[in-house]
Amino acid sequence: MRQDARPLERGSKQRKAAFLSAANSFWACALNAGDIQKTRCFNRAAECYIEAEHLSQASDAYYRAEEWTMAARYARLAGKFDRAVEIIREERGVEQSVANSIIEVCKVVYVQAKEIE
């Protein structure tokens, strides 16, 4: 399915839909797989969610694959700032430079949100 999606025009609805379908298939595969295969399937699902521009789901897939740094990064890119901070606090495996960057961005977002109120 991924191979079928790649030749489609970047940014097109068809390409996004094809990658979303592939991502959902990889996710389903992961739910029924052994540990090593499960990690691979969640990683592939995350990659496809990114191509489909479903960044929150990519974060969830990376989280299930125990790819903490990528999970936090894509939560932030999806605008899920609370979730990004939660991943950083829960999991010790987030790269420090990435964690620091996300926390700094979150501080700015939280201050701006407070100013709006």
Wavefront OBJ file of the C-alpha trace (Angstrom):
o trace
v 0.000 0.000 0.000
v 2.855 2.374 0.823
v 4.456 1.667 -2.546
v 1.181 2.543 -4.267
v 0.977 5.876 -2.425
v 4.528 7.101 -3.079
v 4.188 7.852 -6.819
v 1.055 9.949 -6.266
v 1.402 13.737 -6.349
v 2.733 15.147 -3.070
v 0.049 16.901 -1.055
v -2.794 15.468 -3.117
v -5.909 14.128 -1.433
v -5.324 10.763 -3.137
v -1.793 10.472 -1.734
v -2.901 11.451 1.775
v -5.790 8.981 1.648
v -3.507 6.201 0.397
v -0.979 6.835 3.168
v -3.749 7.035 5.761
v -5.058 3.683 4.602
v -1.560 2.199 4.766
v -1.047 3.678 8.234
v -4.282 2.156 9.494
v -3.270 -1.207 8.053
v 0.119 -1.061 9.784
v -1.608 -0.085 13.046
v -3.967 -3.080 12.754
v -0.997 -5.323 11.985
v 0.804 -4.071 15.089
v -2.112 -4.959 17.333
v -1.825 -8.617 16.321
v 1.973 -8.906 16.090
v 4.743 -10.117 18.376
v 6.977 -7.583 20.137
v 9.589 -7.020 17.418
v 7.077 -6.995 14.580
v 4.746 -4.789 16.651
v 7.446 -2.126 16.973
v 8.148 -2.226 13.235
v 4.465 -1.965 12.364
v 3.901 1.000 14.697
v 6.970 2.732 13.233
v 5.692 2.177 9.688
v 2.239 3.387 10.741
v 3.812 6.565 12.138
v 5.722 7.189 8.915
v 2.532 6.797 6.898
v 0.544 9.038 9.249
v 3.189 11.712 8.712
v 2.820 11.425 4.937
v -0.962 11.623 5.383
v -0.459 14.720 7.559
v -2.068 13.095 10.598
v 0.616 14.162 13.050
v -1.264 13.403 16.255
v -1.774 9.823 15.112
v 1.903 9.652 14.131
v 2.776 10.675 17.677
v 0.496 7.947 19.069
v 2.071 5.327 16.814
v 5.604 6.370 17.799
v 4.513 6.225 21.441
v 3.237 2.664 20.985
v 6.575 1.815 19.316
v 8.334 3.290 22.380
v 10.037 5.904 20.220
v 9.703 8.565 22.915
v 11.603 11.374 21.196
v 9.605 11.030 17.986
v 6.343 10.708 19.934
v 7.018 13.956 21.792
v 8.208 15.739 18.642
v 5.104 14.860 16.627
v 2.759 15.655 19.521
v 4.292 19.140 19.521
v 4.053 19.455 15.736
v 0.390 18.428 15.966
v -0.207 21.224 18.460
v -0.769 18.745 21.300
v 1.474 20.633 23.719
v 0.102 19.052 26.905
v 0.636 15.598 25.410
v 4.198 16.465 24.360
v 5.038 17.586 27.907
v 3.340 14.494 29.318
v 5.512 12.219 27.156
v 8.653 14.080 28.216
v 7.735 13.767 31.900
v 6.618 10.122 31.685
v 9.409 8.699 29.574
v 13.066 9.122 30.342
v 14.125 8.240 26.803
v 13.348 11.597 25.150
v 16.548 13.185 23.839
v 17.411 16.079 26.125
v 17.883 18.632 23.346
v 14.482 17.766 21.875
v 12.837 17.805 25.304
v 14.324 21.228 26.082
v 13.194 22.613 22.717
v 9.639 21.320 23.177
v 9.428 22.688 26.716
v 10.577 26.122 25.532
v 7.960 26.149 22.753
v 5.292 25.037 25.223
v 6.193 27.837 27.630
v 5.673 30.390 24.863
v 2.371 28.810 23.824
v 1.097 28.668 27.415
v 2.087 32.322 28.063
v 0.365 33.428 24.842
v -2.760 31.467 25.765
v -2.778 33.078 29.210
v -2.463 36.555 27.641
v -5.489 35.877 25.430
v -7.670 34.973 28.413
l 1 2 3 4 5 6 7 8 9 10 11 12 13 14 15 16 17 18 19 20 21 22 23 24 25 26 27 28 29 30 31 32 33 34 35 36 37 38 39 40 41 42 43 44 45 46 47 48 49 50 51 52 53 54 55 56 57 58 59 60 61 62 63 64 65 66 67 68 69 70 71 72 73 74 75 76 77 78 79 80 81 82 83 84 85 86 87 88 89 90 91 92 93 94 95 96 97 98 99 100 101 102 103 104 105 106 107 108 109 110 111 112 113 114 115 116 117
